[in-house]
């Protein structure tokens, strides 16, 4: 078949994507402990290789995989979870499917590949059952409480105390005590519910999310000396934490990003602004000078 130069270049891009994804799925399959999940990944990897060879019949050219992309998705899956890594990659495949559909007139086989790509996604969604996602509610509880309570507390302490070391000390004590309290509450709450979740694990996820958030929010007060700059860095850090976590959830659980992000950000900043104002009033009317 005679191909135009533009069509040939596009097919070579598709080839590269297919062989790259073949290696990603194959590499992940070797790290999945569940035999059924591993088998499905191996089957999908084999399909990707077959698609690569089908495009090769048109281009008559071998294409090397994208090594950076292979390691990026592999390490992302290892660090942030198999579900997140695979679904993030599937989002990229949606763009490839759209491109395939434009080739239907020139290459009828493209339609069959689109159907198989859709089947890949369905198979993946059916097999994914990751522990950390079963405890998302516990992580949301710890993260949200830490952001709302600690940003508010740090905002109030910043104006009331005006000493970065003292603010960091007070905030740390408050944050750690609150984290332990939240973990204990989550343990008792989960234990009293009729759920498959393990109460101890739920409390660990809640407490861990809380403590990590506390450490990140207090860090500017340990590194900088200007307390207003510290507060600005803390609020910026809160926005980044909210953005990252909500993006993670939006990808892993197919939930909307914008609404959740705005809701958490507005709530945290509203509490911080109110606490900052209360710190100003208390310092002024009580006549306290630290």
Phi, psi and omega in degrees: 000130178278125182250141172290160182296322180294316180295320179298317180297321180293320179294325177294325175295316178298318178302313181299318179297317182294315182289329177293313181292329174302313181291325179295310180297320180295320181292319179291324181301327180286349182250359180271126184284329180287120182301320181294315178298319180296321180295317180297318179297321178295320178297318180294321178300319179295321178296318179298321178294322179294320177298320178302314181292329177292318175295328181295331179296336178273321186267336184054040182214136175277147179230135179280145178290162177276100185296322179298315180296321179301308183289327179298309182288327178295310180292323177300318180293324180288323184275313187258000177109146181300319182298312181297314182299315183289318181290329175296319178291323179297328177297324177291326180291334177299322177294322179294321179296320177298322180291324178299321184297334178285348182263359188302322182292320181277325183228094181303331181296339182300326181296320179295323179293322178299316180298317180294322178298320177295322178295325176303311184297317180298316180298318180295314181298326180287332185269340188287122177210086186256137185303314185298332178282336175290339181252023179300320179302321178292321178292320178298319180300311181293316182294313184294316179297318180296316181296313183292310184290314187282324176297321177295314181296315181294324178296316179293318180293328181300313182280328182285320185261320178055039178214114189299319181293318180292322176296316180297318180296309181297317179296322180294314179299314179298315183294316181293318178298318180293323179297316179295322179295317180295320180297317179295318179296320179294323177299311182293321180295314180293323181295328182276348181270155175270084186219159179277353181290143177278124183303319181294315179295321178299318180292325179293316178298317180296310181296320181295315178299321180293311184295318178300318179296319178301313182298318181293323182285329182275340185309316180303326181288343177269340185255333185245166182249334179278114187291331176289321176294322177299316180297318179299318179294322179296316179294321176296319177297322178298319179297317180295320178297315179298316181296314181296312184295318181290328175294319178301312181293321181296325179281310186289327184241010177054046178250155182295138182274310190300313184296314180295319181297311181296322180298311180292319182294314180296320179296314180297316182288328177295316178294319179298317180295317179296317180294322178298318179294319179294323177298321178296315181295315181296319179295322184285312186278334177272347178066034180271131178230108184269000000 
